[in-house]
Amino acid sequence: MKYRFFKGIKISEVGLGTWQLGNADWGVVKGNEAFSILKAFADSGGNFIDTSDV
C-alpha cells in the first residue's frame, strides 16, 4: 500500500467506498460480509474509508 501525508497523518492512496455496505440502494449486504470487506482492506494496509452517500 502506498501512502500520502495530510497534515502529518499517513493516509492510504487507495480508499474504500462503503456506502453500499449500508444496504441503502445496493441490495442486502450481510453484516459478516461487510466486516470481512473492512477487515481485508485494513489487513492490506488501507486506512482511508469513505462513508459518504454521494
C-alpha positions as CSV (number, residue, x, y, z in Angstrom):
1,M,0.0,0.0,0.0
2,K,1.2,3.5,-0.9
3,Y,0.6,6.4,1.5
4,R,0.5,10.1,1.4
5,F,0.7,12.5,4.3
6,F,-2.0,15.1,5.0
7,K,-1.3,17.4,7.9
8,G,1.0,14.9,9.4
9,I,-1.4,11.9,9.1
10,K,-0.4,8.9,7.0
11,I,-3.3,8.1,4.6
12,S,-3.5,5.2,2.2
13,E,-3.7,6.3,-1.5
14,V,-6.4,3.7,-2.1
15,G,-9.7,4.3,-0.4
16,L,-12.6,2.0,0.3
17,G,-16.1,3.3,-0.5
18,T,-18.5,1.8,1.9
19,W,-21.9,3.3,1.1
20,Q,-23.0,0.1,-0.5
21,L,-22.4,-1.8,2.8
22,G,-25.2,0.1,4.4
23,N,-27.9,-1.6,2.3
24,A,-29.4,1.8,1.1
25,D,-29.8,1.2,-2.6
26,W,-27.4,-1.6,-3.3
27,G,-29.3,-4.6,-2.0
28,V,-28.6,-6.5,1.2
29,V,-25.1,-7.0,2.4
30,K,-24.9,-9.2,5.4
31,G,-23.0,-7.9,8.4
32,N,-20.4,-10.6,8.4
33,E,-19.7,-9.9,4.7
34,A,-19.4,-6.2,5.4
35,F,-16.9,-6.8,8.2
36,S,-14.9,-9.2,6.0
37,I,-14.6,-6.5,3.4
38,L,-13.5,-3.9,6.0
39,K,-11.0,-6.4,7.6
40,A,-9.5,-7.3,4.2
41,F,-9.0,-3.6,3.4
42,A,-7.4,-2.9,6.8
43,D,-5.2,-6.0,6.7
44,S,-4.0,-4.7,3.3
45,G,-2.9,-1.5,5.0
46,G,-5.8,0.7,3.9
47,N,-7.0,3.3,6.3
48,F,-9.0,5.7,4.1
49,I,-12.6,4.7,4.3
50,D,-15.2,6.8,2.6
51,T,-18.7,6.6,4.1
52,S,-20.4,9.4,2.1
53,D,-23.6,8.6,0.2
54,V,-22.8,10.8,-2.8
